[in-house]
Amino acid sequence: MSATQSLTLATAPISSSIASSEQPKVKPCCVCTDEKAARDECMLFSKSDNPQQDCQSMMSKYKSCMAGFGFQVA
């Protein structure tokens, strides 16, 4: 292995760890806003006797979007 190869290998993990630490953490209130708005609108204005069942697809979309950002919605 040449000196430049060992230098490249030695600095690669450092630069990737710096990049991940500089990446801002996402707040749950700031992601999936469109899905959340659609879910809320469906739940609030549903004419069904059981809005939770009526809006299940909207809730599933919201939960899967949040899971994509690492949040678990019960």
PDB file with one MODEL, atoms N, CA, C and O in Angstrom:
MODEL        1
ATOM      1  N   MET A   1       0.852  -1.168   0.000  1.00  0.00           N
ATOM      2  CA  MET A   1       0.000   0.000   0.000  1.00  0.00           C
ATOM      3  C   MET A   1       0.901   1.234   0.000  1.00  0.00           C
ATOM      4  O   MET A   1       1.883   1.295   0.740  1.00  0.00           O
ATOM      5  N   SER A   2       0.561   2.211  -0.829  1.00  0.00           N
ATOM      6  CA  SER A   2       1.365   3.424  -0.902  1.00  0.00           C
ATOM      7  C   SER A   2       0.944   4.399   0.193  1.00  0.00           C
ATOM      8  O   SER A   2      -0.066   4.198   0.868  1.00  0.00           O
ATOM      9  N   ALA A   3       1.732   5.452   0.355  1.00  0.00           N
ATOM     10  CA  ALA A   3       1.459   6.445   1.403  1.00  0.00           C
ATOM     11  C   ALA A   3       0.140   7.169   1.144  1.00  0.00           C
ATOM     12  O   ALA A   3      -0.586   7.466   2.093  1.00  0.00           O
ATOM     13  N   THR A   4      -0.188   7.461  -0.118  1.00  0.00           N
ATOM     14  CA  THR A   4      -1.442   8.161  -0.414  1.00  0.00           C
ATOM     15  C   THR A   4      -2.648   7.271  -0.164  1.00  0.00           C
ATOM     16  O   THR A   4      -3.691   7.761   0.271  1.00  0.00           O
ATOM     17  N   GLN A   5      -2.533   5.984  -0.425  1.00  0.00           N
ATOM     18  CA  GLN A   5      -3.648   5.082  -0.156  1.00  0.00           C
ATOM     19  C   GLN A   5      -3.919   4.989   1.339  1.00  0.00           C
ATOM     20  O   GLN A   5      -5.074   5.023   1.765  1.00  0.00           O
ATOM     21  N   SER A   6      -2.869   4.872   2.133  1.00  0.00           N
ATOM     22  CA  SER A   6      -3.084   4.768   3.573  1.00  0.00           C
ATOM     23  C   SER A   6      -3.624   6.078   4.135  1.00  0.00           C
ATOM     24  O   SER A   6      -4.404   6.068   5.088  1.00  0.00           O
ATOM     25  N   LEU A   7      -3.217   7.202   3.555  1.00  0.00           N
ATOM     26  CA  LEU A   7      -3.736   8.494   3.996  1.00  0.00           C
ATOM     27  C   LEU A   7      -5.221   8.609   3.658  1.00  0.00           C
ATOM     28  O   LEU A   7      -6.012   9.080   4.475  1.00  0.00           O
ATOM     29  N   THR A   8      -5.593   8.184   2.472  1.00  0.00           N
ATOM     30  CA  THR A   8      -6.988   8.234   2.063  1.00  0.00           C
ATOM     31  C   THR A   8      -7.847   7.345   2.950  1.00  0.00           C
ATOM     32  O   THR A   8      -8.932   7.747   3.370  1.00  0.00           O
ATOM     33  N   LEU A   9      -7.374   6.153   3.236  1.00  0.00           N
ATOM     34  CA  LEU A   9      -8.132   5.243   4.086  1.00  0.00           C
ATOM     35  C   LEU A   9      -8.247   5.775   5.510  1.00  0.00           C
ATOM     36  O   LEU A   9      -9.275   5.594   6.162  1.00  0.00           O
ATOM     37  N   ALA A  10      -7.213   6.417   5.982  1.00  0.00           N
ATOM     38  CA  ALA A  10      -7.225   6.922   7.354  1.00  0.00           C
ATOM     39  C   ALA A  10      -8.149   8.130   7.503  1.00  0.00           C
ATOM     40  O   ALA A  10      -8.750   8.311   8.562  1.00  0.00           O
ATOM     41  N   THR A  11      -8.275   8.958   6.470  1.00  0.00           N
ATOM     42  CA  THR A  11      -9.103  10.156   6.587  1.00  0.00           C
ATOM     43  C   THR A  11     -10.553   9.919   6.192  1.00  0.00           C
ATOM     44  O   THR A  11     -11.415  10.717   6.560  1.00  0.00           O
ATOM     45  N   ALA A  12     -10.849   8.872   5.470  1.00  0.00           N
ATOM     46  CA  ALA A  12     -12.225   8.627   5.033  1.00  0.00           C
ATOM     47  C   ALA A  12     -13.196   8.484   6.205  1.00  0.00           C
ATOM     48  O   ALA A  12     -14.245   9.128   6.184  1.00  0.00           O
ATOM     49  N   PRO A  13     -12.902   7.674   7.225  1.00  0.00           N
ATOM     50  CA  PRO A  13     -13.854   7.581   8.338  1.00  0.00           C
ATOM     51  C   PRO A  13     -13.998   8.887   9.112  1.00  0.00           C
ATOM     52  O   PRO A  13     -15.069   9.176   9.646  1.00  0.00           O
ATOM     53  N   ILE A  14     -12.944   9.665   9.176  1.00  0.00           N
ATOM     54  CA  ILE A  14     -13.008  10.931   9.900  1.00  0.00           C
ATOM     55  C   ILE A  14     -13.952  11.893   9.188  1.00  0.00           C
ATOM     56  O   ILE A  14     -14.787  12.528   9.831  1.00  0.00           O
ATOM     57  N   SER A  15     -13.829  12.006   7.873  1.00  0.00           N
ATOM     58  CA  SER A  15     -14.676  12.940   7.147  1.00  0.00           C
ATOM     59  C   SER A  15     -16.133  12.497   7.172  1.00  0.00           C
ATOM     60  O   SER A  15     -17.021  13.348   7.225  1.00  0.00           O
ATOM     61  N   SER A  16     -16.409  11.196   7.137  1.00  0.00           N
ATOM     62  CA  SER A  16     -17.796  10.752   7.187  1.00  0.00           C
ATOM     63  C   SER A  16     -18.386  10.962   8.578  1.00  0.00           C
ATOM     64  O   SER A  16     -19.575  11.257   8.702  1.00  0.00           O
ATOM     65  N   SER A  17     -17.575  10.816   9.627  1.00  0.00           N
ATOM     66  CA  SER A  17     -18.105  11.052  10.971  1.00  0.00           C
ATOM     67  C   SER A  17     -18.353  12.535  11.205  1.00  0.00           C
ATOM     68  O   SER A  17     -19.277  12.898  11.933  1.00  0.00           O
ATOM     69  N   ILE A  18     -17.554  13.384  10.608  1.00  0.00           N
ATOM     70  CA  ILE A  18     -17.770  14.827  10.715  1.00  0.00           C
ATOM     71  C   ILE A  18     -19.053  15.205   9.981  1.00  0.00           C
ATOM     72  O   ILE A  18     -19.843  16.011  10.473  1.00  0.00           O
ATOM     73  N   ALA A  19     -19.256  14.624   8.811  1.00  0.00           N
ATOM     74  CA  ALA A  19     -20.451  14.936   8.036  1.00  0.00           C
ATOM     75  C   ALA A  19     -21.712  14.523   8.782  1.00  0.00           C
ATOM     76  O   ALA A  19     -22.708  15.247   8.756  1.00  0.00           O
ATOM     77  N   SER A  20     -21.686  13.376   9.446  1.00  0.00           N
ATOM     78  CA  SER A  20     -22.885  12.940  10.160  1.00  0.00           C
ATOM     79  C   SER A  20     -23.138  13.781  11.405  1.00  0.00           C
ATOM     80  O   SER A  20     -24.292  13.969  11.791  1.00  0.00           O
ATOM     81  N   SER A  21     -22.090  14.288  12.039  1.00  0.00           N
ATOM     82  CA  SER A  21     -22.300  15.102  13.230  1.00  0.00           C
ATOM     83  C   SER A  21     -22.765  16.511  12.874  1.00  0.00           C
ATOM     84  O   SER A  21     -23.391  17.175  13.700  1.00  0.00           O
ATOM     85  N   GLU A  22     -22.473  16.981  11.663  1.00  0.00           N
ATOM     86  CA  GLU A  22     -22.909  18.305  11.236  1.00  0.00           C
ATOM     87  C   GLU A  22     -24.342  18.289  10.717  1.00  0.00           C
ATOM     88  O   GLU A  22     -24.973  19.339  10.601  1.00  0.00           O
ATOM     89  N   GLN A  23     -24.859  17.104  10.405  1.00  0.00           N
ATOM     90  CA  GLN A  23     -26.197  16.996   9.871  1.00  0.00           C
ATOM     91  C   GLN A  23     -27.207  17.301  10.981  1.00  0.00           C
ATOM     92  O   GLN A  23     -27.169  16.666  12.034  1.00  0.00           O
ATOM     93  N   PRO A  24     -28.101  18.256  10.763  1.00  0.00           N
ATOM     94  CA  PRO A  24     -29.038  18.620  11.827  1.00  0.00           C
ATOM     95  C   PRO A  24     -30.044  17.506  12.087  1.00  0.00           C
ATOM     96  O   PRO A  24     -30.458  16.798  11.169  1.00  0.00           O
ATOM     97  N   LYS A  25     -30.431  17.363  13.354  1.00  0.00           N
ATOM     98  CA  LYS A  25     -31.449  16.378  13.701  1.00  0.00           C
ATOM     99  C   LYS A  25     -32.811  16.972  13.367  1.00  0.00           C
ATOM    100  O   LYS A  25     -33.041  18.171  13.523  1.00  0.00           O
ATOM    101  N   VAL A  26     -33.694  16.116  12.911  1.00  0.00           N
ATOM    102  CA  VAL A  26     -35.020  16.549  12.494  1.00  0.00           C
ATOM    103  C   VAL A  26     -35.985  16.426  13.670  1.00  0.00           C
ATOM    104  O   VAL A  26     -35.959  15.441  14.408  1.00  0.00           O
ATOM    105  N   LYS A  27     -36.827  17.430  13.835  1.00  0.00           N
ATOM    106  CA  LYS A  27     -37.842  17.398  14.887  1.00  0.00           C
ATOM    107  C   LYS A  27     -39.119  16.774  14.319  1.00  0.00           C
ATOM    108  O   LYS A  27     -39.442  16.995  13.152  1.00  0.00           O
ATOM    109  N   PRO A  28     -39.844  16.004  15.120  1.00  0.00           N
ATOM    110  CA  PRO A  28     -41.051  15.355  14.615  1.00  0.00           C
ATOM    111  C   PRO A  28     -42.117  16.341  14.129  1.00  0.00           C
ATOM    112  O   PRO A  28     -42.932  16.002  13.272  1.00  0.00           O
ATOM    113  N   CYS A  29     -42.111  17.536  14.665  1.00  0.00           N
ATOM    114  CA  CYS A  29     -43.114  18.520  14.247  1.00  0.00           C
ATOM    115  C   CYS A  29     -42.837  19.083  12.855  1.00  0.00           C
ATOM    116  O   CYS A  29     -43.714  19.686  12.237  1.00  0.00           O
ATOM    117  N   CYS A  30     -41.613  18.883  12.366  1.00  0.00           N
ATOM    118  CA  CYS A  30     -41.198  19.533  11.127  1.00  0.00           C
ATOM    119  C   CYS A  30     -41.167  18.599   9.923  1.00  0.00           C
ATOM    120  O   CYS A  30     -40.793  19.020   8.829  1.00  0.00           O
ATOM    121  N   VAL A  31     -41.548  17.351  10.103  1.00  0.00           N
ATOM    122  CA  VAL A  31     -41.531  16.402   8.988  1.00  0.00           C
ATOM    123  C   VAL A  31     -42.945  15.901   8.727  1.00  0.00           C
ATOM    124  O   VAL A  31     -43.804  15.955   9.606  1.00  0.00           O
ATOM    125  N   CYS A  32     -43.172  15.424   7.543  1.00  0.00           N
ATOM    126  CA  CYS A  32     -44.454  14.813   7.149  1.00  0.00           C
ATOM    127  C   CYS A  32     -45.631  15.765   7.354  1.00  0.00           C
ATOM    128  O   CYS A  32     -46.716  15.339   7.750  1.00  0.00           O
ATOM    129  N   THR A  33     -45.420  17.032   7.088  1.00  0.00           N
ATOM    130  CA  THR A  33     -46.475  18.018   7.345  1.00  0.00           C
ATOM    131  C   THR A  33     -47.686  17.817   6.434  1.00  0.00           C
ATOM    132  O   THR A  33     -48.822  18.008   6.870  1.00  0.00           O
ATOM    133  N   ASP A  34     -47.460  17.435   5.179  1.00  0.00           N
ATOM    134  CA  ASP A  34     -48.587  17.211   4.265  1.00  0.00           C
ATOM    135  C   ASP A  34     -49.418  16.012   4.713  1.00  0.00           C
ATOM    136  O   ASP A  34     -50.648  16.058   4.711  1.00  0.00           O
ATOM    137  N   GLU A  35     -48.723  14.932   5.098  1.00  0.00           N
ATOM    138  CA  GLU A  35     -49.417  13.730   5.561  1.00  0.00           C
ATOM    139  C   GLU A  35     -50.182  14.006   6.855  1.00  0.00           C
ATOM    140  O   GLU A  35     -51.298  13.524   7.049  1.00  0.00           O
ATOM    141  N   LYS A  36     -49.560  14.793   7.737  1.00  0.00           N
ATOM    142  CA  LYS A  36     -50.211  15.128   9.012  1.00  0.00           C
ATOM    143  C   LYS A  36     -51.462  15.973   8.765  1.00  0.00           C
ATOM    144  O   LYS A  36     -52.496  15.748   9.395  1.00  0.00           O
ATOM    145  N   ALA A  37     -51.372  16.938   7.857  1.00  0.00           N
ATOM    146  CA  ALA A  37     -52.517  17.799   7.561  1.00  0.00           C
ATOM    147  C   ALA A  37     -53.661  16.991   6.953  1.00  0.00           C
ATOM    148  O   ALA A  37     -54.824  17.190   7.305  1.00  0.00           O
ATOM    149  N   ALA A  38     -53.328  16.082   6.042  1.00  0.00           N
ATOM    150  CA  ALA A  38     -54.362  15.244   5.429  1.00  0.00           C
ATOM    151  C   ALA A  38     -55.007  14.327   6.465  1.00  0.00           C
ATOM    152  O   ALA A  38     -56.224  14.139   6.460  1.00  0.00           O
ATOM    153  N   ARG A  39     -54.197  13.760   7.349  1.00  0.00           N
ATOM    154  CA  ARG A  39     -54.712  12.894   8.417  1.00  0.00           C
ATOM    155  C   ARG A  39     -55.641  13.674   9.338  1.00  0.00           C
ATOM    156  O   ARG A  39     -56.740  13.217   9.652  1.00  0.00           O
ATOM    157  N   ASP A  40     -55.196  14.852   9.771  1.00  0.00           N
ATOM    158  CA  ASP A  40     -55.994  15.669  10.684  1.00  0.00           C
ATOM    159  C   ASP A  40     -57.311  16.113  10.045  1.00  0.00           C
ATOM    160  O   ASP A  40     -58.364  16.082  10.681  1.00  0.00           O
ATOM    161  N   GLU A  41     -57.235  16.521   8.789  1.00  0.00           N
ATOM    162  CA  GLU A  41     -58.444  16.954   8.088  1.00  0.00           C
ATOM    163  C   GLU A  41     -59.438  15.800   7.968  1.00  0.00           C
ATOM    164  O   GLU A  41     -60.639  15.981   8.166  1.00  0.00           O
ATOM    165  N   CYS A  42     -58.932  14.632   7.647  1.00  0.00           N
ATOM    166  CA  CYS A  42     -59.796  13.464   7.534  1.00  0.00           C
ATOM    167  C   CYS A  42     -60.448  13.142   8.871  1.00  0.00           C
ATOM    168  O   CYS A  42     -61.653  12.896   8.933  1.00  0.00           O
ATOM    169  N   MET A  43     -59.665  13.142   9.933  1.00  0.00           N
ATOM    170  CA  MET A  43     -60.201  12.802  11.259  1.00  0.00           C
ATOM    171  C   MET A  43     -61.213  13.851  11.743  1.00  0.00           C
ATOM    172  O   MET A  43     -62.234  13.497  12.333  1.00  0.00           O
ATOM    173  N   LEU A  44     -60.941  15.114  11.500  1.00  0.00           N
ATOM    174  CA  LEU A  44     -61.811  16.176  12.004  1.00  0.00           C
ATOM    175  C   LEU A  44     -63.118  16.312  11.230  1.00  0.00           C
ATOM    176  O   LEU A  44     -64.163  16.610  11.808  1.00  0.00           O
ATOM    177  N   PHE A  45     -63.050  16.091   9.918  1.00  0.00           N
ATOM    178  CA  PHE A  45     -64.219  16.349   9.086  1.00  0.00           C
ATOM    179  C   PHE A  45     -64.868  15.085   8.537  1.00  0.00           C
ATOM    180  O   PHE A  45     -65.687  15.158   7.621  1.00  0.00           O
ATOM    181  N   SER A  46     -64.516  13.942   9.080  1.00  0.00           N
ATOM    182  CA  SER A  46     -65.106  12.683   8.637  1.00  0.00           C
ATOM    183  C   SER A  46     -66.578  12.631   9.045  1.00  0.00           C
ATOM    184  O   SER A  46     -66.934  13.004  10.162  1.00  0.00           O
ATOM    185  N   LYS A  47     -67.416  12.172   8.142  1.00  0.00           N
ATOM    186  CA  LYS A  47     -68.852  12.034   8.418  1.00  0.00           C
ATOM    187  C   LYS A  47     -69.169  10.639   8.964  1.00  0.00           C
ATOM    188  O   LYS A  47     -70.321  10.328   9.266  1.00  0.00           O
ATOM    189  N   SER A  48     -68.147   9.816   9.085  1.00  0.00           N
ATOM    190  CA  SER A  48     -68.316   8.441   9.534  1.00  0.00           C
ATOM    191  C   SER A  48     -68.556   8.371  11.040  1.00  0.00           C
ATOM    192  O   SER A  48     -68.166   9.267  11.788  1.00  0.00           O
ATOM    193  N   ASP A  49     -69.199   7.298  11.465  1.00  0.00           N
ATOM    194  CA  ASP A  49     -69.364   7.054  12.899  1.00  0.00           C
ATOM    195  C   ASP A  49     -68.041   6.675  13.543  1.00  0.00           C
ATOM    196  O   ASP A  49     -67.852   6.854  14.746  1.00  0.00           O
ATOM    197  N   ASN A  50     -67.125   6.150  12.736  1.00  0.00           N
ATOM    198  CA  ASN A  50     -65.816   5.727  13.231  1.00  0.00           C
ATOM    199  C   ASN A  50     -64.722   6.376  12.369  1.00  0.00           C
ATOM    200  O   ASN A  50     -64.213   5.739  11.446  1.00  0.00           O
ATOM    201  N   PRO A  51     -64.353   7.630  12.658  1.00  0.00           N
ATOM    202  CA  PRO A  51     -63.357   8.334  11.839  1.00  0.00           C
ATOM    203  C   PRO A  51     -62.004   7.629  11.787  1.00  0.00           C
ATOM    204  O   PRO A  51     -61.295   7.708  10.784  1.00  0.00           O
ATOM    205  N   GLN A  52     -61.649   6.943  12.866  1.00  0.00           N
ATOM    206  CA  GLN A  52     -60.355   6.260  12.884  1.00  0.00           C
ATOM    207  C   GLN A  52     -60.308   5.172  11.813  1.00  0.00           C
ATOM    208  O   GLN A  52     -59.291   4.998  11.142  1.00  0.00           O
ATOM    209  N   GLN A  53     -61.399   4.450  11.656  1.00  0.00           N
ATOM    210  CA  GLN A  53     -61.448   3.407  10.633  1.00  0.00           C
ATOM    211  C   GLN A  53     -61.561   4.040   9.247  1.00  0.00           C
ATOM    212  O   GLN A  53     -60.947   3.558   8.295  1.00  0.00           O
ATOM    213  N   ASP A  54     -62.330   5.099   9.131  1.00  0.00           N
ATOM    214  CA  ASP A  54     -62.529   5.781   7.859  1.00  0.00           C
ATOM    215  C   ASP A  54     -61.226   6.389   7.332  1.00  0.00           C
ATOM    216  O   ASP A  54     -61.018   6.443   6.120  1.00  0.00           O
ATOM    217  N   CYS A  55     -60.356   6.841   8.222  1.00  0.00           N
ATOM    218  CA  CYS A  55     -59.116   7.530   7.841  1.00  0.00           C
ATOM    219  C   CYS A  55     -57.881   6.643   7.989  1.00  0.00           C
ATOM    220  O   CYS A  55     -56.762   7.149   8.073  1.00  0.00           O
ATOM    221  N   GLN A  56     -58.075   5.340   8.020  1.00  0.00           N
ATOM    222  CA  GLN A  56     -56.966   4.412   8.241  1.00  0.00           C
ATOM    223  C   GLN A  56     -55.852   4.584   7.205  1.00  0.00           C
ATOM    224  O   GLN A  56     -54.676   4.508   7.559  1.00  0.00           O
ATOM    225  N   SER A  57     -56.193   4.812   5.945  1.00  0.00           N
ATOM    226  CA  SER A  57     -55.159   4.958   4.912  1.00  0.00           C
ATOM    227  C   SER A  57     -54.319   6.215   5.144  1.00  0.00           C
ATOM    228  O   SER A  57     -53.105   6.200   4.940  1.00  0.00           O
ATOM    229  N   MET A  58     -54.962   7.294   5.568  1.00  0.00           N
ATOM    230  CA  MET A  58     -54.228   8.533   5.869  1.00  0.00           C
ATOM    231  C   MET A  58     -53.306   8.334   7.065  1.00  0.00           C
ATOM    232  O   MET A  58     -52.175   8.819   7.076  1.00  0.00           O
ATOM    233  N   MET A  59     -53.798   7.620   8.067  1.00  0.00           N
ATOM    234  CA  MET A  59     -52.989   7.362   9.253  1.00  0.00           C
ATOM    235  C   MET A  59     -51.795   6.474   8.909  1.00  0.00           C
ATOM    236  O   MET A  59     -50.700   6.676   9.433  1.00  0.00           O
ATOM    237  N   SER A  60     -52.000   5.504   8.042  1.00  0.00           N
ATOM    238  CA  SER A  60     -50.909   4.613   7.628  1.00  0.00           C
ATOM    239  C   SER A  60     -49.835   5.377   6.863  1.00  0.00           C
ATOM    240  O   SER A  60     -48.643   5.151   7.069  1.00  0.00           O
ATOM    241  N   LYS A  61     -50.255   6.277   5.983  1.00  0.00           N
ATOM    242  CA  LYS A  61     -49.293   7.090   5.232  1.00  0.00           C
ATOM    243  C   LYS A  61     -48.468   7.956   6.180  1.00  0.00           C
ATOM    244  O   LYS A  61     -47.255   8.086   6.015  1.00  0.00           O
ATOM    245  N   TYR A  62     -49.128   8.543   7.165  1.00  0.00           N
ATOM    246  CA  TYR A  62     -48.436   9.394   8.130  1.00  0.00           C
ATOM    247  C   TYR A  62     -47.452   8.575   8.960  1.00  0.00           C
ATOM    248  O   TYR A  62     -46.313   8.995   9.161  1.00  0.00           O
ATOM    249  N   LYS A  63     -47.882   7.419   9.440  1.00  0.00           N
ATOM    250  CA  LYS A  63     -47.010   6.564  10.251  1.00  0.00           C
ATOM    251  C   LYS A  63     -45.798   6.094   9.462  1.00  0.00           C
ATOM    252  O   LYS A  63     -44.687   6.074   9.992  1.00  0.00           O
ATOM    253  N   SER A  64     -45.997   5.715   8.198  1.00  0.00           N
ATOM    254  CA  SER A  64     -44.858   5.253   7.398  1.00  0.00           C
ATOM    255  C   SER A  64     -43.908   6.402   7.071  1.00  0.00           C
ATOM    256  O   SER A  64     -42.695   6.202   7.005  1.00  0.00           O
ATOM    257  N   CYS A  65     -44.443   7.591   6.869  1.00  0.00           N
ATOM    258  CA  CYS A  65     -43.587   8.758   6.637  1.00  0.00           C
ATOM    259  C   CYS A  65     -42.741   9.050   7.871  1.00  0.00           C
ATOM    260  O   CYS A  65     -41.536   9.277   7.760  1.00  0.00           O
ATOM    261  N   MET A  66     -43.360   9.045   9.034  1.00  0.00           N
ATOM    262  CA  MET A  66     -42.633   9.297  10.281  1.00  0.00           C
ATOM    263  C   MET A  66     -41.583   8.217  10.535  1.00  0.00           C
ATOM    264  O   MET A  66     -40.485   8.515  11.006  1.00  0.00           O
ATOM    265  N   ALA A  67     -41.917   6.975  10.227  1.00  0.00           N
ATOM    266  CA  ALA A  67     -40.964   5.876  10.402  1.00  0.00           C
ATOM    267  C   ALA A  67     -39.751   6.076   9.503  1.00  0.00           C
ATOM    268  O   ALA A  67     -38.642   5.683   9.866  1.00  0.00           O
ATOM    269  N   GLY A  68     -39.946   6.680   8.339  1.00  0.00           N
ATOM    270  CA  GLY A  68     -38.837   6.973   7.440  1.00  0.00           C
ATOM    271  C   GLY A  68     -37.834   7.948   8.041  1.00  0.00           C
ATOM    272  O   GLY A  68     -36.668   7.967   7.646  1.00  0.00           O
ATOM    273  N   PHE A  69     -38.281   8.747   8.981  1.00  0.00           N
ATOM    274  CA  PHE A  69     -37.398   9.688   9.671  1.00  0.00           C
ATOM    275  C   PHE A  69     -36.935   9.157  11.023  1.00  0.00           C
ATOM    276  O   PHE A  69     -36.246   9.853  11.769  1.00  0.00           O
ATOM    277  N   GLY A  70     -37.318   7.921  11.331  1.00  0.00           N
ATOM    278  CA  GLY A  70     -36.867   7.295  12.567  1.00  0.00           C
ATOM    279  C   GLY A  70     -37.788   7.484  13.757  1.00  0.00           C
ATOM    280  O   GLY A  70     -37.410   7.173  14.887  1.00  0.00           O
ATOM    281  N   PHE A  71     -38.995   7.990  13.522  1.00  0.00           N
ATOM    282  CA  PHE A  71     -39.952   8.188  14.604  1.00  0.00           C
ATOM    283  C   PHE A  71     -40.980   7.069  14.583  1.00  0.00           C
ATOM    284  O   PHE A  71     -41.427   6.644  13.517  1.00  0.00           O
ATOM    285  N   GLN A  72     -41.351   6.597  15.760  1.00  0.00           N
ATOM    286  CA  GLN A  72     -42.360   5.551  15.858  1.00  0.00           C
ATOM    287  C   GLN A  72     -43.632   6.150  16.432  1.00  0.00           C
ATOM    288  O   GLN A  72     -43.640   6.663  17.551  1.00  0.00           O
ATOM    289  N   VAL A  73     -44.704   6.080  15.656  1.00  0.00           N
ATOM    290  CA  VAL A  73     -45.994   6.613  16.075  1.00  0.00           C
ATOM    291  C   VAL A  73     -46.872   5.432  16.472  1.00  0.00           C
ATOM    292  O   VAL A  73     -47.022   4.477  15.711  1.00  0.00           O
ATOM    293  N   ALA A  74     -47.439   5.503  17.644  1.00  0.00           N
ATOM    294  CA  ALA A  74     -48.276   4.386  18.138  1.00  0.00           C
ATOM    295  C   ALA A  74     -49.646   4.413  17.523  1.00  0.00           C
ATOM    296  O   ALA A  74     -50.474   3.553  17.823  1.00  0.00           O
TER     297      ALA A  74
ENDMDL
END
